[in-house]
Amino acid sequence: MPSIPGSRALSVAVAEEAAIDVIADLLHWLHVHGLDADEALDRAQMHFEAELELAGEEE
């Protein structure tokens, strides 16, 4: 199958948009259930950074 110029960039852009949509959906869910979205984002960021550190992939 021939490669379409720029198709990799498009795939990355589509995947990034899908990830953003998932995050937004989770934020809506937190809001509907009366939970603090900012607190959840802070905790998720700390969790993510701890996992990177354990994997030796510190930023």
C-alpha positions in Angstrom: 0.0 0.0 0.0 1.5 3.4 -1.0 2.3 5.9 1.8 0.4 9.2 1.7 2.6 12.2 2.3 1.8 13.6 5.7 -0.4 10.7 6.8 1.8 10.0 9.8 1.3 13.6 11.0 -2.4 13.3 10.4 -2.6 10.1 12.4 -0.7 11.7 15.3 -3.1 14.7 15.1 -6.1 12.5 15.1 -4.8 10.4 18.1 -4.0 13.6 20.0 -7.5 14.9 19.4 -9.0 11.6 20.5 -6.9 11.8 23.7 -8.2 15.4 24.4 -11.8 14.2 23.8 -11.3 11.4 26.4 -9.8 13.8 28.9 -12.7 16.3 28.4 -15.2 13.5 28.8 -13.6 12.5 32.1 -13.7 16.1 33.3 -17.4 16.2 32.5 -17.9 13.0 34.5 -16.0 14.4 37.5 -18.1 17.6 37.3 -21.4 15.8 37.1 -20.4 13.7 40.2 -19.5 16.8 42.2 -15.8 16.1 42.2 -12.9 18.6 41.9 -11.5 18.3 38.3 -8.5 20.4 39.2 -7.6 18.1 42.1 -8.0 15.1 39.9 -5.8 16.6 37.2 -3.1 17.5 39.8 -3.2 13.9 41.2 -3.1 12.4 37.7 -0.1 14.5 36.8 1.7 13.4 39.9 0.8 9.8 39.2 2.1 10.2 35.6 5.4 11.8 36.7 5.9 9.1 39.4 5.4 6.3 36.7 7.9 8.1 34.4 10.4 8.2 37.2 10.0 4.6 38.0 10.5 3.7 34.3 13.6 5.9 34.2 12.0 8.3 31.7 12.2 11.5 33.8 11.4 14.7 31.9 
